[in-house]
């Protein structure tokens, strides 16, 4: 039986995730199908409740990351700190919530060879901005942060 996974968000048509994941599954010889679905803010719970047992996991993008954190029965440390989930993995009790953005941002900054983070500007106040702040606090706790955003 083919296992199912998908990326959810709005807008989502531009996402390259299905092509990337499908290629990886082929290389790994996994009988998994990765697709994408337009799910607007407030629609995550209904979408998840409609899934059958073939579904293994979901990738979440805007505007669903905060909803994902509320839906998961268990959060990893980064998800708990940020209140944002970009990955839901099904288990016997429901959904585990992970935030892999923090790790990705830490790795990107580290791999770029940036050593001094005296002052940093974060533009935005959404889930990715929160993940950026958490990553910066890991890398350079004394960094002076400035946040520019439309929302408080």
C-alpha positions in Angstrom: 0.0 0.0 0.0 1.4 3.4 -1.0 2.0 5.7 1.9 1.0 9.4 1.5 2.6 12.7 2.5 2.0 16.2 1.4 2.9 19.9 1.8 0.0 22.1 2.9 -0.3 25.9 2.8 -1.6 28.9 1.0 -0.5 29.7 -1.6 1.1 26.4 -2.4 1.1 26.0 -6.2 4.6 27.3 -6.5 6.0 24.7 -4.1 8.8 22.5 -5.5 8.5 20.1 -2.5 6.5 17.4 -4.4 9.3 17.1 -7.1 12.1 17.1 -4.5 10.4 14.6 -2.2 9.3 12.3 -5.0 12.9 12.2 -6.4 14.2 11.3 -3.0 11.7 8.5 -2.4 12.6 7.0 -5.8 16.3 7.0 -4.9 15.4 5.4 -1.5 13.1 2.9 -3.2 10.1 3.9 -1.1 6.5 3.5 -2.2 5.5 6.9 -1.0 3.5 9.6 -2.7 4.2 13.3 -1.9 1.7 15.9 -3.1 0.5 19.4 -2.3 -2.8 20.8 -1.1 -4.1 24.3 -0.8 -5.2 24.7 2.9 -6.0 28.1 4.1 -5.7 29.5 7.6 -8.1 27.8 10.0 -8.4 24.8 7.7 -5.7 22.5 9.0 -7.8 20.6 11.6 -10.5 19.7 9.1 -7.9 18.6 6.5 -6.1 16.4 9.0 -9.3 14.9 10.4 -10.2 13.8 6.8 -7.0 11.7 6.3 -7.0 7.9 6.4 -4.3 5.6 7.8 -2.2 5.7 4.6 -1.0 9.2 5.6 2.4 9.3 7.3 3.2 13.0 7.5 2.7 16.6 6.4 4.9 19.5 5.7 3.4 22.8 6.7 4.1 26.3 5.3 2.4 29.6 5.8 -0.1 30.2 7.2 -0.4 26.8 9.0 2.7 26.6 11.2 1.0 27.9 14.4 -2.0 25.7 13.8 0.3 22.7 13.4 1.7 23.4 16.9 -1.7 23.5 18.4 -2.8 20.3 16.6 0.2 18.1 17.6 0.1 16.1 20.8 3.9 16.4 21.3 6.3 19.1 20.2 10.0 18.9 19.8 12.1 21.6 21.6 12.2 24.0 18.7 8.5 23.8 18.1 7.7 24.3 21.8 10.0 27.4 21.9 8.7 29.0 18.7 5.0 27.8 18.8 5.5 26.8 15.1 5.5 23.4 13.4 6.6 22.8 9.9 6.5 19.0 10.0 3.7 16.7 11.4 4.4 13.0 11.7 1.7 10.5 12.5 2.0 8.1 15.4 -0.5 6.0 17.3 -1.7 8.9 19.4 -2.1 11.5 16.6 0.6 13.8 15.3 4.1 14.7 16.5 5.1 18.3 15.7 8.6 19.3 14.6 10.2 22.6 13.8 13.1 21.9 11.4 13.4 25.6 10.4 15.5 26.5 13.5 18.1 23.8 12.7 18.1 24.8 9.0 18.7 28.5 9.9 21.5 27.6 12.3 23.1 25.4 9.6 22.8 28.1 6.9 24.4 30.7 9.1 27.1 28.4 10.3 27.9 27.1 6.8 28.1 30.6 5.4 31.0 31.2 7.8 29.4 34.1 9.6 31.1 34.5 12.9 30.0 37.8 14.3 26.3 38.5 14.8 26.4 41.7 16.8 23.2 43.2 15.3 20.6 41.4 13.3 17.4 42.6 11.7 14.5 40.2 11.4 11.8 41.3 9.0 8.4 39.8 9.8 6.7 38.4 12.9 5.4 35.1 11.6 6.5 31.5 12.3 9.7 31.8 10.2 10.6 35.0 11.9 10.2 33.3 15.3 12.4 30.4 14.1 15.0 32.9 13.0 15.0 34.5 16.5 15.3 31.1 18.1 18.2 30.2 15.8 20.0 33.5 16.5 19.6 33.0 20.3 21.3 29.5 19.9 24.2 30.9 17.8 24.8 34.2 19.5 22.7 34.8 22.6 24.1 38.4 23.1 23.0 39.5 19.6 21.1 42.7 19.5 17.9 41.9 17.7 15.6 44.3 15.9 12.3 43.1 14.5 10.4 45.0 11.8 6.9 43.8 11.2 3.4 44.9 10.3 1.9 42.9 13.2 2.8 43.1 16.9 
